[in-house]
Amino acid sequence: MTTPQYDRKRLSEVRAAQAHKEEIQQFRAVQTVHDHATDAQDRAMLMDMLGLETHGRRVDTLH
């Protein structure tokens, strides 16, 4: 049997791990968009369509 404190800690760890995985996935998606966009306007449109964010960094500086 687990304690509530252990359960909260484990849940917190799982959430942090999932957030990290999502961050990596989003970064890879941004890189893919950057690699395949024809110009800055195309890149911005693709980023908007896909709902991707760059967390304050300019997309053209990721590559």
GITA-V569704 format. One record per pair of residues at least 24 apart in sequence whose C-alpha atoms are under 6 Angstrom apart, sorted by the first residue. I is the first residue (numbers start at 1). J is the second residue. Records with the same first field share a line. If there is no record, write none. Layout:
BEGIN
I = J + J
END
This chain:
BEGIN
none
END
